[in-house]
């Protein structure tokens, strides 16, 4: 699956390499159902695969959803949630684009 995940510009491929986290997702808000995710919400990036090139740079970072874009990825994967691209502004000021599979509720 195509994923845009790079600070400052488009590119990269996070979702092909990352695996779902074995950690339970808090029930207060199920962010795995990304249609419930809105602009302005705080989220945490989950890149559990330590061999993923983005793990060290982004895993566990927090930010806020600045915008939600759509593309045609869902038609390729059969999962319409894959068409959503979340533009995040991280707490450190970086701006990145990320797919739903790599965001979780914040840990605060």
N, C-alpha and C positions, 0 to 999 in steps of 0.2 A: 504494500500500500504506500502511496506517495504521502509524504509528510513534509511540511515546511517548518523548519526549526533552526533558525540561525539568527543570531543577534545582528540587527541592523540591516539584514537583507535576506532574501528568500533563498532557500536551498536546504540541503541536508535531508536525512531520512531517518528519523527517530523511530517510528513505529515498526519498521521491519525488524529492528534488532531488539527492541524492548519486549519483555514478557510481562503479563499482568502480575501485579504485586500479590503476594500471598497474605498481606496484611488485610484485615477486614476494613471495609469502608464504613465509616460512621453512618448510622441510620438517620441522623438529623437532616441530611440533605444528600440524596444519592446522586453524586456527580457523574456516575457511570451512565446515567440517563441524561446525556448532555443537553437534551432539549429543555431541561430545567435550569441550565446555566445561563445567567444573564449578564449583560454588560454591567460593570461595577462590582461584581462579586469577587471576593478574594479566593484564590486557589493556590494549591501547592503542586509543583511539578514532581512527577514520580517516574524516575528512570532507574528501575531496580537492577538492571543488568550492568554490573561493574565493568564489563568489557565494551559497553556502548561508548562511543567517543564523546557523547554529551553527558554521561553520568557525572563525572567530576565537576563539570561546569554548571550543571543545572539541577541535578537531583536534590530535592528538598527545598529548593528556592520557592519563595512566595511572591505573589504579585496579584494584580487586579486585571480582570478582563476589560480591555479598552474597546474592543469591537469584535463582532462575529461576522465572518465572511463565509461564502459558500462556493464550492466548485463541483466538479462532476465525479469526484472520487467514489462516492456512494454507488454510482451506477456501475463502477468497475468491481467493487467489493461485495455488492448486494446489501450493504448496511448504509442506510441513508445518513446515519450519524457521521460516517466517514467523510461526508461532504462539508462538514463544518470545520472551519479554521478559526481558532481562537487567537486573537491578537492580545498578548499580555504585556503589561508594563510591570516589570519586576521591581521589587523593593530597591534594588541597587541601581535602578534607572535604565537597565537594558530593556529593549523592546524585542519580543520574539513572537513568532507564529507557531502554533502547536495544535495537534489534533486531540480529540477528546480522550483517547486512550491513555494519555500521559498526564492528565490533570486529576487532582483529588481535592477533597476539602482541606482547608488550611489546618495546620497544627499550631494552635496558639493558645 
